[in-house]
Amino acid sequence: MTTSGNKRQLIIIGGAEDKDGDSQILREFVRRAGGTKAHIVIMTAATELPRDVGENYIRVFERLGAENVRIVDTETREDATSSTALEAIAKATGIFFTGGDQARITSILKDTEIDAAIHKRCSEGVVIGGTSAGAAVMPDKMIVEGDSQTNPRLEIVEMGPGLGFLPGVVIDQHFSERGRLGRLMTALIREPAVLGFGIDENTAMVVTDSHIEIIGQGSVTIVDESDSTYNNMDQILRDEALAICGAKLHILPHGYKFDLNTRQPILSNGVTADASVPVGSASV
């Protein structure tokens, strides 16, 4: 089963999403995966407690009405060639990456048969979700780790390859809760990307092709440095402060949208926020 139109569908969650109440974000994942006919695969590569974490999501997805939910646990790269796992992915209508350590996901899965299979399903319109570490791996270049609550410096972020479901951007999670603007800005300057997304907890970016809608309790902070006028990266040492001028900052709560092609927010009334409509935007 695939979705109509074979559009790319991603639900990228900032972590700590509601699992016991209305579960708005996970509810949207189940809905897009087929609702009561959903066949969901839970990828637990990020966590060292795959059974505990996986069973918690089974409980939520089954409560929301999914027809079939199963765990695909890959502890080693050898597991990423499992015929049983590949069969489950081939039948899935939704594939969900749990939180944990994003480096575990890429070290175990990247460039394996399972990786290729999930990308194939994504291209067929199957919804791919991820929370916390599962959100961090969505770009082609990801934040592996880094210091929070500090000013931008080259040394505070370690970058590495992601899984590439949403290439050309940088994503950070637990964003406002852990004060991660400095490390997102640093990651953007270090990588050949112009858009950075910082997702708060219990908040998600719902990506459909090139359009993003924000859902959940918090906000998504978007940094656009495509038209920035200056940075001093070539003039400083690793422990010295970055200067960044002319980057744009958008903060979008529930109901707002963003167009990846135009790099413009779309306001809650459907109007595009451009230079003549500064509401919801600021320069830094």
BELGIJO-V788191 format. One record per backbone hydrogen bond with DSSP energy under -1.0 kcal/mol. NH is the residue of the N-H (numbers start at 1). CO is the residue of the C=O. If there is no record, write none. Layout:
nh->{NH	NH}
co->{CO	CO}
//
This chain:
nh->{6	10	11	12	13	14	27	28	29	30	31	32	33	34	35	37	38	40	41	42	43	44	47	53	54	55	56	57	58	59	60	61	62	63	64	65	66	68	70	72	81	82	86	87	88	89	90	91	93	94	95	96	97	98	101	104	105	106	107	108	109	110	112	114	116	117	118	119	120	121	122	123	124	125	126	127	128	129	130	131	132	134	135	136	137	138	142	144	145	147	149	155	156	158	160	162	163	164	165	166	170	172	174	175	178	180	184	185	186	187	188	189	190	191	193	196	197	198	199	200	202	204	205	206	207	208	209	211	212	213	214	215	217	220	221	222	223	224	225	228	229	230	232	235	240	242	245	248	249	250	251	252	255	256	257	258	259	260	263	266	267	270	273	274	277	281	282	284}
co->{3	207	128	205	130	203	23	24	25	26	27	28	29	31	30	34	35	68	94	70	96	72	44	49	50	51	52	53	54	55	56	57	58	59	60	62	61	38	40	42	78	79	82	83	84	85	86	87	39	39	127	41	129	43	46	101	101	102	103	104	105	106	109	80	112	113	114	115	116	117	118	119	120	122	121	93	9	95	11	97	13	131	132	132	133	135	160	158	158	156	179	238	153	145	142	140	137	139	138	138	195	197	14	199	174	175	180	181	182	183	184	185	186	187	191	223	170	221	172	219	15	215	12	213	10	211	8	208	258	206	256	204	202	252	198	250	196	248	194	225	245	245	243	232	237	152	230	224	282	222	280	220	214	253	266	212	264	210	259	257	271	267	265	272	274	278	249	247}
//
